[in-house]
Amino acid sequence: MIREDLEALIAAQETLDVEFKGEAKHALSDSELVEAVVCLANRPGTAPGWLLVGVEDDGRVTGARPRHGDHIDVSRVQSLVAGRTCPALAVAAEVQALGGSPVLVIEVPPARSPVGTSDGKYLRRALGGDGRPACVPMHFHEMQAQQADRGVLDYSALAVTDARWTDLDPLEFERFRRFVRESQGRGDSSLVELADLELAKALGAVQANHEVSAVRVLGLLLFGREESLRRLLPAHEVAFQVLAGEKVEVNDFFRWPLLRLVEELLARFRARNREEEVLVGMLRVGVPDYPPAAFREGLANALIHRDYTRLGAVHVQWHADRLEIASPGGFPEGVRLDNLLVTQPRPRNLLLADAFKRAGIVERTARGIDTIFHEQLRNGRPAPSYARSNEAGVVLVLPGGKANLAFAQFVAEESQAARPLALDDLLLLNQLWLERRANTGEAAAAIQKPETEARARLQRLVEAGLVESRGERKGRTWLLSAAAYRRLGEPGAYVRQRGFEPLQQAQMVRQYVQKHGSISRAEAAELCQMSSPQAYRLLKSLVEQGVLDPSGKRGRSVRYVAKAR
């Protein structure tokens, strides 16, 4: 690690990836050092962790004490960690001098499976009760959750010791078959004719040869009796709440098998979901408060990907202006807010995800997130948000309120004309509609893809007559075309966003100089709503025309004054 990076780590204070261990009061024992390394190895995420010995909790560098005579032997530190951890953990250690004080820097790789000390102590890095990072005990169910997050363990495939075949309800097997029959070809029709035991074996819900030897978590979740679920899977619970401000109108909690829950919640959703209509040619197209396909996928994702080792219910909350679906457990490893739309599917409970696909509840392509975004946008709604998610839970917010019927009609017309808009198109059009303009970097962030792909997608929208570009190279910005604004019912917005033509821009600069005596490139860019290179070219042309003269220092700090007559 270079000195500047170390100083930056210390300046940022402790995080889940960085821990300070000061030795101002007493030297850190070997056991304490190994425990700190174990704690960092069991942290969430994939970034390397850093243990900084010789840095106090408040970020003061007091120095690491000698551990081997009059110095610190980093190879012996690495050997100590490897010999006192199970499984053996390979770390990298070095000593850096800051302000004349040595700092022992230990880089800790994330562990694929739980790591403990050789005497059986397991710790993990987490936020403490005061909101600060801390090392806390790591319990067995948390080890299972960590392995599930990292794709090492499928919790739904674990056998439940006390579960028996009699804990499963024959009515739920029939419900599964009905879901397949009613799925319009999305489900696995080969399962419909199977007997209960054969169906359970085909899904992996039980361990069986001639007779059932064990019932898995999946079997209980899909087919378990209510009393068996309460006894054997106490973490499983789902809440449906209707909230009007501070008032709770509905507050129901269920411990039912999953397909029964899906059926109940879909029925409640349909009963409350209102719909408007727009006329597209000779057809009437419904625009619901919340798209049914988006709700269905969001609910299924919450049930499939929740952490069943954590206590807490999946919450479906109906607010006046939004619908929220929250589930215990953060995103699986590798899934982040900035790659939700492009990362490969990483189901926490693989067998359960497969069972939902074979029942026809979710798409077999495993791109439910795409469906949620596409359905929300094409119905004239703001994009869904996962911004409130953290390591403890995932929260999906579907914004409601008044729909943009003109946008919904616009999307329907494109589809009817055999020009269907893909998800990337909708994301870009939605951003330009809400933000009015965007540069290529902002467009790339919206679709979560490289700038080259964003630029290519925007060019196709330009060719389709829906988007226009303004400026060149890095200064290029994008906005909706006049035709798009006209179809969206706001023709005047195009004129406001397009701004002023060059002659008008030149006139604005002349008036500014007349009133204020001079103008800079940055002031011209702000005045005319253009990029800095565009402002420079405008000012340069006015100099060449004999209207302005540069004054003062050259470069970006130059100011332009009226040319003397």
C-alpha positions in Angstrom: 0.0 0.0 0.0 1.3 3.4 -0.9 1.5 6.1 1.7 -1.3 8.3 0.2 -3.7 5.4 0.2 -3.0 4.6 3.8 -3.5 8.2 4.8 -6.8 8.2 2.9 -8.0 5.1 4.7 -7.2 6.7 8.1 -8.9 10.0 7.1 -12.1 8.1 6.2 -12.3 6.6 9.7 -13.3 3.0 10.5 -15.7 1.2 8.2 -16.9 -2.4 7.7 -13.7 -2.9 5.6 -11.2 -1.0 7.9 -10.4 -1.4 11.6 -8.1 0.6 13.8 -6.2 -1.0 16.6 -4.3 1.4 18.8 -1.4 0.4 21.0 -1.0 3.7 23.0 -2.3 2.1 26.3 -1.2 -1.5 25.8 0.3 -3.8 23.2 -2.0 -5.9 21.1 -1.7 -9.5 22.1 -1.4 -12.2 19.4 -4.9 -13.5 20.3 -6.4 -10.0 19.9 -4.6 -9.5 16.6 -5.9 -12.9 15.2 -9.4 -12.2 16.4 -9.4 -8.8 14.6 -8.2 -10.5 11.4 -11.0 -13.2 11.7 -13.6 -10.5 12.2 -12.5 -8.7 9.0 -12.4 -12.0 7.1 -16.1 -12.6 8.0 -17.3 -9.2 6.9 -19.9 -8.7 4.1 -18.7 -7.7 0.6 -15.9 -8.6 -1.7 -13.4 -5.8 -1.2 -10.2 -6.4 0.8 -10.3 -5.6 4.4 -7.6 -3.6 6.3 -6.4 -3.9 9.9 -4.3 -0.9 10.9 -2.3 -1.6 14.1 -1.0 1.6 15.6 -4.0 3.8 14.8 -6.4 4.8 17.6 -10.1 4.7 17.2 -10.3 8.4 16.6 -7.8 8.2 13.8 -4.7 9.4 15.7 -1.5 7.6 14.6 0.3 6.6 17.8 2.4 3.8 16.3 2.6 0.0 16.5 4.8 -1.5 19.2 7.6 -3.9 18.3 6.4 -7.5 18.3 9.6 -9.3 17.6 12.4 -7.9 19.7 13.0 -4.3 18.6 11.1 -4.5 15.3 8.0 -6.0 13.6 8.7 -9.1 11.4 5.8 -9.1 8.8 6.5 -12.6 7.7 6.1 -13.8 11.3 2.8 -11.8 11.5 1.6 -13.6 8.4 2.6 -17.0 9.8 0.9 -16.2 13.1 -2.4 -15.5 11.3 -2.2 -18.6 9.1 -1.3 -20.9 12.0 -4.0 -19.5 14.4 -7.0 -19.4 12.0 -9.2 -22.3 10.7 -9.3 -22.6 7.8 -5.8 -21.1 7.5 -6.1 -17.5 6.3 -3.4 -16.0 4.0 -2.9 -12.3 4.7 -0.4 -9.7 3.5 1.4 -7.5 6.0 3.7 -4.6 5.8 4.9 -1.7 8.0 4.4 1.9 6.9 5.9 5.0 8.6 3.5 7.9 9.2 4.8 11.0 10.9 7.7 9.0 12.3 5.4 6.3 13.8 5.2 2.8 12.4 1.8 1.4 11.3 1.4 -2.4 10.9 -0.9 -2.7 7.8 -2.6 -6.1 7.3 -4.6 -6.8 4.2 -7.4 -9.4 4.9 -9.0 -11.1 1.9 -12.8 -11.9 2.2 -13.4 -15.5 3.1 -15.6 -17.8 1.0 -16.6 -19.7 4.1 -16.7 -18.7 7.8 -13.2 -18.3 9.4 -12.6 -18.8 13.1 -9.6 -18.8 15.4 -7.8 -22.1 16.1 -9.5 -22.3 19.5 -13.0 -22.0 18.0 -13.9 -18.3 18.3 -15.9 -16.8 15.4 -16.4 -13.1 15.0 -17.9 -11.0 12.2 -17.7 -7.3 11.1 -21.0 -5.5 11.5 -22.6 -2.3 12.6 -23.0 -2.1 16.3 -25.9 -0.6 18.3 -24.4 2.8 18.0 -24.1 2.6 14.2 -20.4 2.2 14.3 -18.5 -0.8 12.8 -17.7 -3.4 15.5 -16.7 -7.0 15.9 -19.6 -9.1 17.2 -20.0 -12.9 17.8 -20.9 -14.9 14.7 -23.6 -17.4 15.3 -24.2 -20.6 13.4 -27.3 -19.3 11.5 -25.2 -16.3 10.5 -22.6 -18.6 9.1 -25.2 -20.2 7.0 -26.6 -16.8 5.9 -23.1 -15.7 4.9 -22.5 -18.8 2.8 -25.9 -18.4 1.1 -25.1 -14.7 0.3 -21.8 -15.9 -1.4 -23.5 -18.7 -3.4 -21.7 -21.4 -1.4 -24.8 -22.8 0.4 -28.5 -23.2 -0.7 -30.4 -22.8 2.5 -33.7 -24.0 0.9 -31.9 -27.4 0.2 -31.0 -28.0 3.9 -32.8 -30.9 5.6 -35.0 -30.0 8.6 -34.2 -32.5 11.3 -37.6 -32.7 13.0 -39.7 -32.4 9.8 -41.7 -35.4 8.6 -43.7 -36.2 5.4 -46.9 -35.7 7.5 -45.9 -32.0 8.0 -46.7 -31.4 4.4 -50.3 -30.6 3.2 -51.7 -32.5 0.2 -53.8 -29.4 -0.6 -50.6 -27.4 -1.3 -49.4 -30.0 -3.8 -52.7 -29.5 -5.7 -52.3 -25.8 -5.4 -48.8 -26.1 -7.1 -50.4 -28.1 -9.9 -53.1 -25.5 -10.4 -50.4 -22.8 -10.6 -48.7 -24.7 -13.4 -52.0 -25.3 -15.3 -52.9 -21.6 -15.1 -49.4 -20.3 -16.0 -50.2 -20.1 -19.8 -47.2 -22.2 -20.6 -44.7 -20.6 -18.3 -44.7 -23.5 -15.9 -43.3 -27.0 -16.2 -46.3 -29.0 -17.4 -44.5 -32.4 -16.9 -45.1 -31.9 -13.1 -48.9 -31.8 -13.3 -49.5 -35.6 -13.6 -47.0 -36.6 -10.9 -48.1 -38.0 -7.5 -47.3 -35.9 -4.4 -44.2 -37.8 -3.5 -42.9 -37.8 -7.1 -43.6 -34.1 -7.4 -41.7 -33.4 -4.1 -38.8 -35.4 -5.3 -38.8 -33.7 -8.7 -38.5 -30.3 -7.1 -35.9 -31.4 -4.5 -38.3 -30.8 -1.6 -37.5 -34.0 0.1 -34.7 -36.6 0.3 -36.1 -40.0 -0.7 -35.4 -43.2 -2.4 -38.3 -45.6 -1.8 -39.5 -43.6 1.1 -38.9 -40.1 2.5 -35.8 -39.9 4.7 -35.8 -36.1 5.2 -37.9 -33.0 4.4 -35.9 -30.0 3.2 -36.6 -26.4 3.9 -38.0 -26.1 0.4 -40.6 -28.7 1.2 -41.9 -26.9 4.2 -41.9 -23.5 2.4 -43.9 -24.8 -0.5 -46.1 -27.5 1.0 -45.9 -27.2 4.8 -48.9 -27.1 7.1 -49.3 -23.8 8.9 -48.7 -25.3 12.4 -45.6 -27.1 11.1 -44.2 -23.8 9.6 -44.7 -22.1 12.9 -42.8 -24.8 14.7 -40.0 -25.7 12.3 -39.4 -22.4 10.4 -40.1 -19.6 12.9 -38.3 -17.0 10.8 -40.9 -17.4 7.9 -43.6 -14.7 8.1 -45.3 -12.3 5.6 -47.1 -9.1 6.5 -49.7 -7.2 4.4 -50.3 -3.6 5.6 -52.3 -0.7 4.3 -51.1 2.6 5.7 -52.8 6.0 5.4 -50.3 8.4 6.9 -49.9 7.4 10.6 -53.1 5.3 10.5 -52.9 1.6 10.0 -55.9 0.4 8.1 -54.8 -3.3 7.5 -52.2 -5.1 9.4 -52.3 -8.9 8.7 -49.5 -11.4 9.3 -49.3 -14.8 7.8 -47.3 -18.0 8.3 -48.6 -19.9 5.3 -46.9 -21.9 2.6 -45.5 -19.7 -0.2 -48.0 -20.5 -3.0 -50.9 -19.9 -0.7 -49.3 -16.6 0.2 -48.8 -15.6 -3.4 -52.4 -16.3 -4.2 -53.7 -14.3 -1.2 -51.5 -11.3 -1.8 -52.2 -11.2 -5.5 -56.0 -11.3 -4.7 -55.6 -8.4 -2.3 -53.5 -6.5 -4.8 -56.1 -6.9 -7.6 -58.8 -5.7 -5.2 -57.1 -2.4 -4.5 -55.3 -1.7 -7.8 -57.3 0.9 -9.8 -56.9 1.5 -13.5 -57.2 4.4 -16.0 -57.5 4.1 -19.7 -55.8 5.8 -22.7 -57.0 5.5 -26.3 -54.4 4.2 -28.8 -55.9 4.2 -32.2 -59.1 2.2 -31.9 -57.9 0.3 -28.8 -58.2 1.2 -25.1 -55.1 0.5 -23.1 -55.3 0.2 -19.3 -52.9 2.1 -17.1 -53.0 0.7 -13.6 -51.9 2.3 -10.3 -49.2 -0.4 -10.1 -48.4 -2.8 -12.9 -49.5 -6.3 -11.9 -46.4 -8.0 -13.5 -44.1 -5.6 -11.5 -45.9 -6.4 -8.3 -45.8 -10.2 -9.0 -42.1 -10.2 -9.7 -41.3 -7.9 -6.8 -43.3 -10.2 -4.4 -41.7 -13.3 -5.8 -38.2 -11.9 -5.5 -38.9 -11.0 -1.9 -40.1 -14.5 -1.1 -37.4 -16.3 -3.1 -34.3 -14.2 -2.1 -35.0 -13.4 1.5 -32.7 -14.7 4.2 -34.7 -17.4 6.0 -32.1 -17.5 8.8 -33.1 -14.0 9.9 -36.1 -13.3 12.1 -38.5 -10.7 10.6 -41.3 -10.7 8.1 -41.5 -9.9 4.4 -43.5 -6.7 4.5 -45.9 -5.6 1.7 -46.9 -2.1 2.5 -49.6 -0.1 0.6 -49.1 3.6 1.0 -51.2 6.4 -0.6 -48.4 7.3 -3.0 -46.3 4.1 -3.2 -46.1 0.4 -2.8 -43.2 -1.1 -0.7 -42.0 -4.7 -0.6 -39.2 -5.3 2.0 -37.5 -8.6 2.8 -34.9 -9.6 5.4 -31.3 -10.0 4.2 -29.3 -7.7 2.0 -28.4 -8.3 -1.7 -26.4 -11.5 -2.4 -22.7 -11.0 -2.9 -21.9 -9.1 -6.1 -25.2 -7.4 -6.4 -25.2 -3.6 -5.8 -27.5 -0.7 -6.5 -25.4 0.3 -9.5 -25.5 -3.1 -11.3 -29.0 -4.4 -10.5 -30.0 -4.3 -14.1 -26.9 -6.0 -15.6 -25.5 -8.4 -13.0 -26.1 -12.1 -13.5 -28.9 -13.6 -11.4 -27.7 -14.8 -8.0 -30.5 -16.5 -6.1 -29.9 -16.9 -2.4 -32.2 -20.0 -2.4 -31.5 -21.8 -5.6 -34.0 -24.7 -5.2 -36.7 -22.3 -4.2 -36.1 -20.0 -7.2 -36.2 -23.0 -9.5 -39.5 -24.2 -8.0 -41.1 -20.8 -8.5 -40.0 -20.9 -12.2 -41.4 -24.4 -12.7 -44.7 -23.3 -11.1 -44.9 -20.5 -13.6 -44.9 -17.7 -11.0 -41.8 -16.0 -12.3 -40.1 -15.8 -15.7 -37.7 -18.6 -16.5 -35.2 -16.1 -17.9 -34.5 -15.0 -14.2 -34.7 -11.4 -15.2 -37.4 -10.3 -12.9 -35.7 -7.0 -12.1 -35.9 -6.0 -15.8 -39.7 -6.8 -15.8 -40.2 -4.6 -12.7 -38.5 -1.6 -14.3 -40.0 -2.2 -17.8 -43.6 -2.5 -16.5 -43.3 0.5 -14.2 -41.8 2.8 -16.9 -44.1 1.8 -19.8 -47.1 2.7 -17.6 -45.9 6.2 -17.2 -44.6 5.8 -13.7 -41.2 6.8 -12.2 -38.6 4.1 -12.1 -38.6 1.6 -9.2 -36.2 2.3 -6.4 -34.0 0.0 -4.3 -32.2 3.0 -2.7 -33.4 2.2 0.9 -31.8 -1.3 0.8 -28.9 -2.1 3.1 -27.0 -5.2 4.4 -30.0 -6.0 6.7 -32.8 -6.0 4.1 -33.8 -5.2 0.5 -36.6 -2.7 0.0 -38.4 -2.2 -3.4 -40.4 1.0 -3.8 -42.9 1.2 -6.7 -43.9 4.9 -6.9 -47.6 5.5 -7.4 -49.6 8.7 -7.6 -50.9 10.2 -10.9 -49.6 8.4 -13.9 -48.1 10.2 -16.9 -50.8 9.1 -19.3 -49.2 10.8 -22.3 -46.0 8.9 -21.8 -47.9 5.6 -21.4 -49.8 6.4 -24.6 -46.6 7.3 -26.4 -45.0 3.9 -25.4 -48.2 2.0 -26.5 -48.2 3.8 -29.9 -44.6 2.8 -30.5 -45.4 -0.8 -29.7 -48.5 -0.8 -31.9 -46.4 0.6 -34.8 -44.0 -2.4 -34.4 -41.4 -0.2 -32.8 -41.4 -1.6 -29.3 -39.2 0.3 -26.8 -36.6 -1.9 -24.9 -35.8 -1.3 -21.3 -32.7 0.8 -22.1 -34.8 3.0 -24.3 -37.4 3.5 -21.6 -34.8 4.3 -19.0 -33.2 6.9 -21.2 -36.5 8.5 -22.3 -37.7 8.6 -18.7 -34.4 10.2 -17.6 -34.7 12.9 -20.4 -38.3 13.5 -19.5 -37.6 14.0 -15.8 -34.2 15.7 -16.0 -34.8 17.4 -19.4 -31.2 16.8 -20.5 -28.3 14.4 -19.8 -24.7 13.9 -20.9 -23.4 10.5 -22.1 -22.0 9.7 -18.6 -25.4 10.3 -16.9 -27.1 8.2 -19.6 -24.6 5.3 -19.0 -25.3 5.4 -15.3 -29.1 5.3 -16.0 -28.8 2.0 -17.9 -25.9 0.7 -15.9 -23.8 0.1 -19.0 -20.6 1.5 -20.5 -20.7 4.9 -22.2 -20.1 3.3 -25.6 -23.3 1.3 -25.3 -25.2 4.3 -23.9 -24.0 6.4 -26.8 -25.0 3.8 -29.4 -28.5 3.4 -27.8 -29.0 7.2 -27.8 -27.9 7.4 -31.5 -30.6 4.8 -32.3 -33.2 7.0 -30.5 -31.9 10.0 -32.5 -32.4 8.0 -35.8 -35.9 7.1 -34.5 -36.7 10.8 -34.2 -37.2 10.7 -30.4 -34.0 12.3 -29.2 -31.7 15.1 -30.3 -28.0 15.8 -29.4 -26.4 19.1 -28.8 -22.7 19.9 -28.6 -19.7 17.8 -29.6 -17.5 15.1 -28.0 -17.3 15.4 -24.2 -19.6 18.5 -24.2 -22.4 16.6 -26.0 -25.8 16.6 -24.2 -29.0 14.8 -25.2 -32.6 15.9 -25.0 -36.0 14.8 -26.2 -36.8 15.9 -29.8 -39.6 18.3 -30.7 -41.7 15.4 -32.1 -41.3 13.6 -28.7 -42.3 16.6 -26.7 -45.3 17.2 -29.0 -46.5 13.6 -28.6 -46.0 13.9 -24.8 -48.3 17.0 -24.8 -45.6 19.6 -24.0 -44.5 21.2 -27.2 -43.4 24.3 -25.4 -40.9 22.4 -23.3 -38.8 21.6 -26.3 -38.2 25.3 -27.0 -37.3 25.9 -23.4 -34.9 23.0 -23.3 -33.4 23.6 -26.8 -32.4 27.0 -25.6 -31.3 29.9 -27.8 -29.9 29.7 -31.3 -26.3 31.1 -31.8 -27.4 34.6 -32.7 -29.5 34.8 -29.5 -26.7 33.4 -27.5 -24.3 36.0 -28.9 -26.9 38.7 -28.0 -27.1 37.4 -24.5 -23.3 37.6 -24.0 -23.2 41.2 -25.4 -26.0 42.3 -23.0 -24.2 40.6 -20.1 -20.9 42.4 -20.9 -22.8 45.7 -21.3 -24.3 45.4 -17.9 -21.4 43.8 -15.9 -18.3 45.0 -17.8 -16.8 41.6 -18.6 -17.6 37.9 -18.9 -15.6 34.7 -18.3 -16.0 31.4 -20.0 -17.7 29.8 -17.0 -20.2 32.7 -16.8 -21.0 32.4 -20.5 -21.5 28.6 -20.1 -23.9 29.2 -17.2 -25.7 32.1 -19.0 -26.3 30.1 -22.2 -26.7 26.7 -20.6 -23.9 25.1 -22.6 -20.6 23.2 -21.8 -17.3 25.0 -21.2 -15.9 24.1 -24.7 -19.0 25.4 -26.4 -18.8 28.7 -24.4 -15.1 29.0 -25.4 -16.0 28.6 -29.1 -18.8 31.2 -28.8 -16.6 33.8 -27.1 -13.8 33.1 -29.6 -16.2 33.8 -32.5 -17.2 37.1 -30.9 -13.6 38.0 -30.6 -13.0 37.2 -34.3 -16.1 39.3 -35.2 -14.6 42.3 -33.4 -17.3 42.4 -30.7 -15.2 41.3 -27.7 -11.5 41.5 -26.6 -9.8 39.1 -24.2 -8.5 40.8 -21.1 -6.1 39.7 -18.3 -4.5 36.3 -18.0 -4.9 33.7 -20.7 -6.5 30.3 -20.3 -9.7 29.6 -18.3 -9.3 32.7 -16.2 -9.4 35.1 -19.1 -12.2 37.6 -19.1 -13.8 39.2 -22.2 -14.7 42.9 -22.4 -16.3 45.0 -25.1 -13.9 45.9 -27.9 -13.0 49.6 -27.7 -14.2 51.7 -30.6 
